[in-house]
Amino acid sequence: MEWVGSPSDGGEALQKIRQIEPDIALIDIDMPHLTGLQVAEKLLAEGILTRFIVFTLIRMNGFFIMLRKLESWATC
């Protein structure tokens, strides 16, 4: 496994993932400009094959909505 970057916001994450197309991207839900969910949605719609692990450290409001959204992307 290789660490390839630490973008400071969602826009930077979007560009970096498009450029590198990593196998896995670990992204925070609560990023400036674009959330981790928005980044993942945009890239998945573009056909990027990266798998996303979307996380947050503490996020109470809307947690269950986010969880349901993530479940819809789940694959085995």
Beta strands, then each sheet from edge to edge (+ up, - down):
strand 1: 24-28
strand 2: 51-55
sheet 1: 1+ 2+
end
